[in-house]
Amino acid sequence: MKNMPSLVQRFGRAARDPKIQGFGILYAPPITKTSPTDENVRDYLMNQQAERCLWTLLDKLFENKARTCDNSCSGCSKFDRPVPTTVCHDTGSSRSEEERHMALKRLQAWRKEAYERWVSSRPYRVGCETWILPDTVAEQLSQKFSWARTAAAVEAISSICNWMPLGKNSYNEIAQVLDKLNNEIDARRGSGSQTTAASALDQLEDSSDGNREGSDGEEDLLES
């Protein structure tokens, strides 16, 4: 923060409506080289540490009429900060560029097979494979495929592309494809074998070429 007016202006954005109460939070790294050059900002930080009223400092600086903060500043009142009792664990494993490319190929293979199922029930051929899964959606899913293990996750990840699938079970089918790939990668990473990363990827690549099977009741999965 360069100067005190900028700091106060940013704090003011926390609650522009006088009917609501907002809190401005300033993070100050405890290292000398990033300490603010504005003496007023340094005084403000020191007042907080000394548990003195911060409003008093601001009113003096801006030549305002003295006010009472009613214990609403962090210098006068210590806000309750409950310790979190739950932790959100990262459920998505990191994936390499080769693995993301593999996910894209799996999605493209599923798209081709799903399109053939979809047109097989039509009296004539219509549309193209991207009707089933646009390239932009396939790319988005392949970049975040370690998270796409459920239909809900697939829907959430693809929502950024405003995709509306032709078949109501498309989310579930894609989740099954990507979950299977994730399981294969995780199994190889945790197997403790001496298989190299390149050979493991080659094995996964081979298995993806044969991954053309549809799910049960596939004829009606992609009905619009």
N, C-alpha and C positions, 0 to 999 in steps of 0.2 A: 504494500500500500504506500503510494508516494507521499500523500499528504492527508491531513485531517479532514478537510472538506470532502475529499473523495470517499474517505471511510464513512463519514456520517451520511453522505448521499446514498451509499450502498446499503447501509443499515436501514435507511428510510424506505427502501424498496421492499423490506420484509412485511410492511403493513401500511400501505398507502391509505387504506380506508380507516378513518378514525374510530370506527365501531369495532374493529378487531385488534387484537394484540399480537404483535410480531416480535420475533427475537432475531437479532443479528449476531452472528458468530464469527469471530476473528481468530484464525489460526496463525500463531506466531512461532516460527521455527526457532529453537533455542541456540542459534549459532550467530556469531558476530557479523559475518560477512553479508548476511541478509537482513540485518536489523534496519528498521526504517530510518531514513535520513531526517525526516521531519521530527523535530524535538517534541512537538505536541503529540504525535503518535506514540513516541516513546513514553511520554508522561502518562498517556492514557493507559498503556500497558502496565506501567509501574503502579498506577492508582488501583488497577484491578487486583494486582498481586498484593497490594497493601490493604485491600478490602476497604478502599475509600470510595465515596460516591462518584460515579463517572459522569453523572449529570452536572455536578458542580464544576467539573473541569470543562465540560462542553459549554456551559453557560458563561463561564469566565472567558473562554477562548473567543466565543462569538458575541460577547457583550450582550447576552440575553438577560432578562430578568430572572433572578434566582428562583429555582423551582425545587419541589420535593419529589423525589422519584418514587416514594412509597414502596421502597424495597424492590423495585422492578429492574434494577441494574445488577449486573453480576458482582459489582464491587460491594453493594450493600446486602445482597441476598444470595445465598448459595442455592441454586436450583437443584431439585432432586434429579439425580441421574441414575435410574435403576439399571442394575447390571443385567445384561441379556442372559436369559436362562436357556435359550435355544440357539443352535448354530446351524446356518444353512451351508451344507457341504456342497462342494463342486462335484456335480454328477457327470459332467462332460469331460472325458479324457482328451488330452491334446492329441492331435492327429497330424501326420506329416503331409506334405504336399502330394506325395505319391499316393497316400491313402485317400486323400480328398479326391484325387483324380480317379481312383478306383471306385469311390462312391458314385461319382458322376457316371462312370461306365455302367455300374449296376442299375442306376436310375434309368439310363438310356435303354438298357436291355429290358427292364420292366416296362418302360413306355412302349417299346416296339411290340412286346407280347400283349400288353393290354389293348393296344390299338387294334391288333388282329382280332382279339376277342370282341371288341366293340363293333367292328365293321362286319364281322361274320354273321351277325344277326340282321344286317341290313340287306335289302334287295340289290343294292349297288354300292360300289366303293365311294366313300365320301370323306372329305376332310383329309387330315394328315396326322402324323404322330404327335406333333406339337399341340394338337387339340387336346390330347390326353394330358400332356405335361409340357408346358412351354419351357424353352431353353433357360429363360431367366429364373424360373422356379427351380429347375433342376440344378442350376449353378448355385443358387442360394442354399438349397438343401445340402448339396455336397460340401459346402464350406462349413456347415454346422452339423454335419451328420452324426457326430458323436452324441449330440443331444436328442436326435430324432429317433427315439426308441419307442415312442407311443404315438397313436393317432393324434392325440391332443398336441403333442410337441411338434409333429409335422405341420399341423394346421397353424400353430403359432408362428413357426419359423417362416412358412410360406406366405403368411398373411401380409408381409411387407410388400409382396408383389401383387396383392389384390387378386389372388388366384381363386377361381371358383371351379372346382373339378367337375367333370362330367358325371362321374360316378360317385355315389355317396360313400362307397367303401374305399375310394382311392387313398385317403389318408391312412387307413388301416393297412392296406397293401404295401404302401411305401414304407410305413413304419416297420413292417415285417422284413422287408428287404434290407433296410438299413440296420435294424437291430441284429439281423443275422450277420451282417458284415462286421458290426462292432464286436459281436461275440467272438467271431473268428480272429479278429485282430487282438482282442484282449487275451484270448486263449494262447495265442502264439507268444505274446509278450510275457505272459506269466508261466509259460511252460518250463522255462529254465533250460531249454535245449540250446545247442550251439548253432542252430540254424541262423544264418546271416539275415540281416534285414532285407537284402535284395532277393535272396531265395524265398523268404517268407512272402514277400510281395508277389513274386512270380507264381507261387502256389496259389495265393488268393486270386491272382489274375486268371489262372487256369480254371479255378472253381467258378469264377464269375461268368466265364464263357458258357458254362453249362447251366447257369441259373436261369432257366426259362420256364420252370414249372409255375402254373397258376394255383390259386388257392381253391378250396372247395366251393362249389357253386359259382364258378368264375363266369359262367355265361351271363348271369344277371347282375354282376357286380358293377358294371359300368353303364347300366341303363340310365339315361338322362331323365 
